[in-house]
Amino acid sequence: MECQFQQRQREREQHQQSVGPQYGDPVTNALPGCSWHQWNEAVDLFWVIDGKAEWSSKKKIMLQDGSSVNGYV
């Protein structure tokens, strides 16, 4: 198990060096090879509000019937 962890850590370090500096907050904690998106097994969904994508999971979205939901349903 330790060997696998060290190998993944080395892969992550090599990947980070190859893509250069990253600005802003991290968007994932997934190690290289461990992301569902990388394997085409994930999908991102979002609300379209007034023609714009709404990505917030905290904002309440008002529905036509007057009820509301948060960004993740």
C-alpha positions in Angstrom: 0.0 0.0 0.0 2.8 2.4 0.9 4.5 1.7 -2.4 1.3 2.6 -4.4 0.9 5.8 -2.4 4.6 6.8 -3.1 4.2 6.0 -6.8 1.0 8.1 -7.0 2.7 10.9 -5.1 5.6 10.9 -7.6 3.1 10.9 -10.5 1.3 13.8 -9.1 4.6 15.8 -8.6 5.7 15.0 -12.1 2.3 16.1 -13.5 2.3 19.4 -11.5 5.8 20.1 -12.8 4.8 19.4 -16.4 1.8 21.8 -16.4 3.6 24.6 -14.7 2.4 26.9 -11.9 -1.3 26.8 -11.0 -3.1 29.9 -9.9 -6.2 30.0 -7.8 -7.7 27.4 -5.4 -7.4 23.7 -6.1 -10.5 22.2 -7.7 -9.8 18.6 -6.9 -7.9 16.4 -4.5 -7.8 13.5 -7.0 -4.4 12.0 -7.7 -3.5 11.4 -11.4 -5.4 8.4 -12.6 -8.0 8.6 -9.8 -10.5 11.1 -11.3 -13.8 10.0 -12.7 -13.5 12.7 -15.3 -10.2 11.3 -16.5 -11.9 8.0 -17.3 -14.9 9.6 -19.0 -17.2 8.3 -16.2 -18.3 11.7 -14.8 -20.7 14.5 -15.9 -21.1 18.1 -14.7 -24.5 19.6 -14.6 -25.6 23.1 -14.0 -28.6 25.4 -14.0 -28.9 28.0 -16.8 -30.3 31.2 -15.3 -30.9 34.2 -17.6 -28.7 32.6 -20.2 -25.7 32.1 -17.9 -24.4 29.0 -16.2 -25.0 28.9 -12.4 -22.3 26.7 -10.8 -22.9 27.6 -7.1 -24.1 24.8 -4.9 -25.3 27.3 -2.3 -27.4 29.7 -4.4 -31.1 29.0 -4.2 -32.7 28.6 -7.7 -36.3 29.8 -7.9 -38.5 27.5 -10.0 -41.6 28.5 -12.0 -44.0 27.2 -9.4 -42.4 29.5 -6.8 -40.5 26.8 -5.0 -36.7 26.8 -4.8 -33.9 24.3 -4.8 -30.1 24.7 -4.2 -27.6 24.1 -7.0 -27.4 20.4 -6.3 -30.7 18.6 -6.6 
